[in-house]
Amino acid sequence: MNTPSAQEPAWCRCAAFVSSRHMEIMVLELPEVDVTSCQNTNQCRNRCVNEINTMTNEMDLWSTVDGDTVGQYFCHELFTHGLFWIHNSYIGRGMVVFVCFLEKATEETVDKLSKHITNVRLCENDNGRRVSVCDVQGDVLIVPQATLGGKLKGKAMQYHMNIDKVFGEALYRKFCHQVRSSSEKVSSGNVKCGVYGTRQVLSMDTNGPYTHIIEV
């Protein structure tokens, strides 16, 4: 059983970014934006764009940069250079689930997988018995990880077997919903989900290594 932990609430952090335009330098410390209710990367990005536009308008900075609003421009640059972080989920004692959908995955796959996650006996109760995460009232953190579908070819990893991104996101949302619904019926534990299709950083404390692969 893994015991992930985090001390901060849900937020989306845009790092400070230095931009040169017309021989001027602007250093913009971008805001922390609540992304708790975001369902996907685009919602998170748009929320940050709106926050930055509001802030820069109040500061009387440029209203547009090469046709884009300041918010659009900076978010694009931050995503491009890998300086845009999303941190919107953390749990206590429980289970971390890394999930990747391959090209043949269907809604039936999601149904089977969600049942496995809530019923598989991987956790240890106070008596030392192996039980499900729901039996120990544990939390679940679901992390989308497309790299699990990679195959080594020569010296490079390839991901041709991964599912289409649009359909993959739909299956991921369904999977999160089903795990959460199943858990709520029998457990007081929380189910938290990462944002599909974006870079994420995970920090956790474990009593392992104790990692298993479940293929459906």
WOLINUR-V719525 format. One record per residue. N is the residue number from 1. RES is the residue in one small letter. OMEGA is omega in degrees with one decimal (NA if undefined). NEAR is the number of other C-alpha atoms within 8 Angstrom. Layout:
n/res/omega/near
N/RES/OMEGA/NEAR
N/RES/OMEGA/NEAR
//
This chain:
n/res/omega/near
1/m/178.6/12
2/n/178.6/13
3/t/179.6/13
4/p/178.0/14
5/s/174.3/10
6/a/-174.6/8
7/q/-172.9/4
8/e/177.4/4
9/p/-178.1/6
10/a/176.2/10
11/w/174.4/12
12/c/-172.6/15
13/r/174.1/12
14/c/-176.8/13
15/a/175.8/10
16/a/-176.2/8
17/f/-178.9/9
18/v/-177.7/8
19/s/178.4/7
20/s/179.5/8
21/r/-178.6/6
22/h/176.2/4
23/m/175.9/5
24/e/178.4/6
25/i/176.5/8
26/m/174.1/7
27/v/-174.2/8
28/l/174.7/7
29/e/-171.8/8
30/l/-171.1/9
31/p/168.7/8
32/e/-172.9/8
33/v/178.2/10
34/d/-179.6/7
35/v/-176.4/11
36/t/-174.8/8
37/s/-179.3/4
38/c/179.9/9
39/q/-179.1/7
40/n/-176.0/9
41/t/-177.1/11
42/n/177.5/6
43/q/179.3/9
44/c/-179.3/12
45/r/-178.5/9
46/n/178.9/8
47/r/177.9/10
48/c/177.5/12
49/v/-179.2/11
50/n/179.5/9
51/e/-178.5/11
52/i/177.5/12
53/n/179.2/12
54/t/-178.3/8
55/m/-176.7/8
56/t/176.0/13
57/n/178.7/10
58/e/180.0/7
59/m/-179.9/6
60/d/175.1/7
61/l/-177.8/7
62/w/177.4/8
63/s/178.3/10
64/t/174.0/8
65/v/-178.2/9
66/d/176.3/4
67/g/177.8/5
68/d/170.8/9
69/t/178.7/10
70/v/179.2/13
71/g/179.3/14
72/q/-177.7/9
73/y/-176.0/10
74/f/178.5/9
75/c/177.9/13
76/h/-179.3/8
77/e/-178.7/8
78/l/176.6/13
79/f/-177.6/9
80/t/-175.6/7
81/h/176.1/6
82/g/-177.9/6
83/l/-176.4/9
84/f/-175.9/11
85/w/173.8/10
86/i/178.7/9
87/h/-173.1/10
88/n/-177.3/11
89/s/171.3/11
90/y/-177.9/9
91/i/173.8/15
92/g/-179.4/9
93/r/-179.0/10
94/g/-172.3/14
95/m/173.9/12
96/v/-178.3/10
97/v/172.8/8
98/f/-174.1/8
99/v/176.6/10
100/c/178.8/11
101/f/177.6/11
102/l/-169.0/9
103/e/-179.0/8
104/k/-179.3/5
105/a/179.6/10
106/t/176.4/7
107/e/176.2/7
108/e/176.1/7
109/t/179.8/9
110/v/179.4/12
111/d/-178.6/10
112/k/-175.9/9
113/l/-179.3/10
114/s/177.6/11
115/k/178.4/10
116/h/-175.2/8
117/i/-176.9/8
118/t/-176.0/12
119/n/-175.6/9
120/v/-175.5/9
121/r/-179.7/8
122/l/-176.1/9
123/c/-178.1/10
124/e/178.6/11
125/n/-176.0/9
126/d/179.8/5
127/n/179.2/5
128/g/179.4/6
129/r/176.4/7
130/r/-179.6/9
131/v/179.9/12
132/s/178.6/12
133/v/177.4/17
134/c/-179.9/12
135/d/-180.0/9
136/v/-179.8/11
137/q/-176.5/9
138/g/176.7/15
139/d/176.0/14
140/v/173.5/14
141/l/-178.7/15
142/i/-177.2/13
143/v/175.8/11
144/p/-177.1/12
145/q/-175.9/8
146/a/-176.8/10
147/t/176.3/7
148/l/179.9/7
149/g/-176.7/11
150/g/175.4/12
151/k/-179.5/7
152/l/175.1/8
153/k/-174.1/7
154/g/178.7/4
155/k/-176.4/5
156/a/174.5/6
157/m/177.5/8
158/q/-173.5/8
159/y/-176.7/9
160/h/-177.4/5
161/m/-179.4/8
162/n/-178.3/12
163/i/172.5/11
164/d/-172.7/7
165/k/-177.8/7
166/v/179.5/6
167/f/178.6/8
168/g/178.7/10
169/e/178.2/10
170/a/178.5/8
171/l/179.7/12
172/y/179.5/10
173/r/178.0/8
174/k/179.2/9
175/f/178.8/12
176/c/-179.7/10
177/h/-176.6/8
178/q/177.4/10
179/v/179.8/13
180/r/-179.0/10
181/s/-180.0/8
182/s/-179.4/10
183/s/-177.1/14
184/e/-178.1/9
185/k/-172.0/6
186/v/-173.0/8
187/s/174.7/11
188/s/-179.6/8
189/g/178.7/11
190/n/172.4/10
191/v/180.0/12
192/k/-175.5/11
193/c/174.3/9
194/g/-178.7/11
195/v/-175.7/12
196/y/171.8/9
197/g/-179.7/9
198/t/178.4/6
199/r/-178.7/6
200/q/178.7/9
201/v/-176.0/5
202/l/175.4/4
203/s/-178.7/7
204/m/173.1/9
205/d/-177.8/8
206/t/173.1/9
207/n/-177.6/8
208/g/13.3/7
209/p/-179.0/5
210/y/-173.8/7
211/t/-179.7/5
212/h/176.6/4
213/i/177.1/4
214/i/178.8/4
215/e/-178.5/3
216/v/NA/5
//
